[in-house]
């Protein structure tokens, strides 16, 4: 739906408040589902004057949601958001993308998608056809009728994780939609996953630890086809099943014995580690 400003008037305090209500209603369910009360806060920054330019930080990645809503994330913002959602130590956020565990990277994408869908709903875009355009031009936004600037704030560091610019015509569209009688479908809402659901859907690598052996450099250089390396464990000893990635200590989740499933090597589980163990 598009509303033409046939009779222009300066944005009022009501426009500013309505814009805040529109995005607050969209983002708050996401924040409640993913973060604790002290982790991330949505707040108003300032109104944007009519016929003025608005510019996002140069190092931010910028998206457009329709014609009147833009949002930008700071570098590593999703890594920081994922850390806040899971209450993880700071060093994991500071790790380079290449060394960050794959499970956390997948969680970041799920979190980003949930936030984008919430913002798309506030922008009036159906979640089934989101316009995920990256604005690489970095050109200043010229808002003829003004607007409002909002942000997601990291309470611990004080950093801005996400910035939102909303042009006033989006507020007018929203008001016009509220006045329309509901005849077709209900208002678009964004389905939000809880962090527990998102974590449950993340895939991780599971390894079977057959055993270990120590070799000198000379023995290692002397290896040849046909050599036998003793792993230092009895044949009947259970095999540990671990979850972990390179650079991170493995976590044992259970134990079992080698078996066969069709034509594939398999592990038959005999014990599961307690989830309460650290």
Secondary structure, DSSP 8 states (H G I E B T S, - for coil): -----SS-----HHHHHHHHHHHHHHHHHHHHHHS-TTTEEEEEEEEE-TTEEE---TTSEEEEETTTEEEEE-TTHHHHHHHHHHT--HHHHHS-TTTS-HHHHHHHHHHHHHHHHHHHHHTT--GGG---EE--S---EEETT-EEEEEEEETTT--EEEEEEEEHHHHHHHHHHHHS---SS---------HHHHHHH----EEEE-------HHHHHT--TT-----SS-TTS-EEEEE--TTS--EEEEEEEEEEETTEEEEEEEEE--TT--
